[in-house]
């Protein structure tokens, strides 16, 4: 598929984005006059240049919030109306499409004085994908890590990392805690892998095989909370995987 757009003559670059802020448990919109660069860099070097609007989950984004951001960005006249329209549209998109992150960077002011969304990025909540069929149809497995895609087919939560200690854990919280402990003691996790509370022997076998398929893995740490899943089932799965693929770590 080829997408073609006209060349945009840029007078100024702005930033507009939204994230789910876990501290306030709200969607927060951020805007800045420092468009075209990484917002993390702006937050670190000149945090005062980042403007914020907290969205109430009951009332949703309001026009006055868009106007307030527009005024602080130095927009004038018709630009304010255009910004409010973009702001409200993005807020609606964020909620309806179950987004975790939305960025328009840069949001530009053209040489004619109009606002134009020149580039955009979204991250969709994978746990909500079941109710986003239109987005699901756009899924391109070739753009995913092969191991992560294979794990998803067995309902395993797997994320590849850069370390050399494979981790098999049940429960996302315990998995993250395990990774922190590995780091604390000087190790480097090779993955995040949550086999879940409804693990079967087959899923455990696949989970272990996925971990071992990473050539960087030099050791595997298995941390299972017995109150969630039967430990003998986990043991059978590990034995099955070892018998099938062998272990040289």
GIDA-V282014 format. One record per run of one state. SS is the DSSP state (h for helix, s for strand, l for the rest). FROM is the first residue (numbers start at 0). TO is the last residue. If there is no record, write none. Layout:
# GIDA-V282014
SS:FROM:TO  SS:FROM:TO
This chain:
# GIDA-V282014
l:0:8  s:9:20  l:21:24  s:25:31  l:32:37  h:38:44  l:45:45  h:46:48  s:49:54  l:55:61  h:62:71  l:72:76  h:77:95  l:96:97  s:98:109  l:110:113  s:114:116  l:117:118  s:119:123  l:124:124  h:125:130  l:131:131  h:132:135  l:136:139  h:140:142  l:143:144  h:145:152  l:153:155  s:156:159  l:160:163  s:164:168  l:169:170  h:171:183  l:184:187  s:188:188  l:189:189  s:190:193  l:194:199  h:200:211  l:212:217  s:218:222  l:223:229  h:230:244  l:245:248
